[in-house]
């Protein structure tokens, strides 16, 4: 694998819930695959008033840069990854607003070997949580308890099966939620990598100038539709950020 970020990712996001009724949607969006050490590199400087990728939008407040924040998180989570290089799949802040339902960090050692993956989840209440995946299980799938309130229609219970893959030209992250013995939700983001040259970056910004606003609006729109179908709302429990995310 010979990745040379930054990349524009023309992605498709898909969700499906199966209980108590089937509800499926998908939409296209623009994401970015960037180096944590220089996340804004793919966005032309004169256009950063419209779109930017800021360390302050990720991984809490402890540390100024993304590599510093990642080091704090890894140390406090007792993850012995060197994090020599970290590639980040994320939404950009657009026109001063940012919403990242899922940011994925691909963590590499100095020899290029994948050490692990971090899945940072944000909800619409301004809270965040991170799920670590070891390199051995990232592409084949790993199981972790659901510890974070995301949808107001799912209780904080059950388990996630998470799979992530990054190749020379494609990235994908898939999540399945199982509660009891039933798979009740699947979600995925899949996209092809396009080098973020000045031309491709400007095309992406002109094609999808308010990507974060659109994602946020779509989440709320689908939430209203589910509520109108009388899906019960689950109360939100207090959330404690994991170590390194304060």
N, C-alpha and C positions, 0 to 999 in steps of 0.2 A: 504494500500500500504506500503510495507516494503522494500524500495530501499536501497541498500548499495553499492554506487558507489566506485570505477570506473567500467565502463562497456565498452566492445568493442561492437560496433553496426555494424553488417553486414547489410548495408542499400541498398535500391533501390531508386534512384532518377528518377523521371519521369516528363517530360514536354510535354505540348501539346498546340500549337497555332491553332486557327481556322480561322483567317482572315489575308490576303485575300485568303489563301489556308490552308489546313490542313497539319500540320507538327508535328510529334510525335517522341519522342525518350525516352529511359530509359537506365540506366546503373547502375551497382553495384558499391558501394564504401565502404570505411571503415571510420566510424566516431567513436567518443568517447563521452560517457556521464560521466561527471566528476563533482566533488564537486568544486565550485569556490574557496574555501579556499585552495585546494591542487590539482590543475588541472593536475599535472604531475604524480600523485600517481600510475596510472595504467601502466606507461611505465618504464620498468626496467632501472635503472640509467645508466648502461653501454651502453644502446641503445639510449640514449637521443640525441646523435649526429645525429641520423637518424630521430627521431621523438620526438616532444615535444609540449606542449601546454603552451603558454606564455601569461601572462597578457598584454604584450606590443602589442600583435596582436589584441587586442579587446578594444572597447569602448573608443577610443581616448587616450589622454596622461595625463589626470588629475587623479592622484592616482597611486600608485605603484603596488598594488595587485588588483585582480579582485573584491574582496569585497569592497575595497576602491573606485574603479571606479564606481561600481554599486551604492554605497551610494551617490556619487556626482551626478550621473545621476538621481536617484530617487528623491533626494532633489530638484534639479533644474527643474525637470519635475513636481514637486509638487505631487508626488505619495506617499501616506502615507503607503507604505509597510514596514514592519519591516525587511524583507529580512534576517531572522534568518538563513536560509539555502537556497542556490541557486545551482541548478544542471544545467549544461551547456552541450548542444548538439552541437558538433563542429567538424571540421576537425583539424587534427594535422599539425603542421609545419613539413614538411618532407625534409630532406637533405638541410636544410637552407632556404626553400621556403614555404610560406604559402598563401593559397587562401581559403577564407571562404565565398562563396556566401550567405549563411544563417547560422547564429549562433543563437540558441534558448536558452533562459534563463528561467528556471522554478523556480519561486520565492515562497518560503514557509515561513510561520510563525513558531513560536516556537512550536506550538501545532501540526504541520504537515499539516495544512490547506494550500491549494494553494492560494496565494495572487494575483498572476498575472503572466503574461508571457511577456518577451521582445523578439522581433524578430529583430536581428541586420543583416542588409543587406549590403553586399559589392558589388561594381561593379568593372569592370576591369580597371578603371581609378584611383584606389586607394582611392575612396571616400566611406563613410559609412553613414548609417542612421538607426535609431531604431524606431520600431513601438511597443507601449505598448498595451497589452491586459489585461483587468480585468479578475479576476478568474471566474466571472459569465458568461463571454462570450467566454472564451478561447476554451473550448471543443465544445460548441454549435455553435461557429462562431461569429466573430465580423467584422464590416465594418469600414474601415478607408480610407481616401483619399490617392491616390498614390502621394507621395511627392518626389520621388527619381528616378533618371535616372538609369536604370539597363540595359535593352536591347537597343541597338542602333536602334531597329526597332519598338519601342513603345514610344509614346509621354508620357510626365509626366502629365497624366490626367486620370480621371476615379477613380475607387475605388477598393480596395482589400477586399475580404472576406477571413479571416484567421481562421483556426481551428488547434488546437494543443492538443495532448493527450499523457499522460505518464502513463503507468500501470507497474505492477511488471515485465513484460517480454517484453514490446513492447513500442515503441515511434513512433509518427507520427506527421507531420506538413504538412498542405495542404493550398495552396494559390490559389485563383481565382481572375483574373483581369477582371473587367467589364468596358467597355468604351461605352458610350451611353447606349443603352439598350441591348448590346450584350456581352456575355462572350467571351473574345478573347484569354484568356490564363489560363491554369491551371498548377500548379506545385506541387510536393509533394516529401517528403522524408519519408520513412517508413522502420523500421528495428526492429529486435529482439535484446534484451539485453543479452549479455553474460558476466558474471563476468570477469573482467580483471585480471586474475591470471597471474603469470609469463609465464606460458605455452601458454595461449590463447592470451596474448599480443604479444609474440614473433611470434606466428603463423600469427597473423594479420599483423605484420610488414613485415614478409617474403612474405606473400601473396600479399600485396599491399604497397610496400616500398616507392613509390612516389605518394601517394594518392593526395596531393595538386597539384602536377605538372600535373597529369592525368586529374583532374577536370578542371584545367585552360585550358589545351590543348583541351579538349572536348568542352568547351564553345566556344572557338575560331573556332574550326572545324565546329561546327553547325552554327556559325555566317557566316563563309565563304560560306557554302552551301546555307544559306538563301540569301546572297548577290548575289550569282551566279544565283539565281532564280529571280533576279531583284526586290527584296523587297526594298522599299525606306528606306534610312537611315535618322533617325530623329536627328537633331542637338542637342547637349548636352547643356542644360542651366546651368548657374552657380549654384552651390549647397552650401547652408549654413548648416553646421552641426547643429543638434538640441541641445538644452541646455544640458550641461553635457557631450557632445561628442567632445568638442574642444581639 
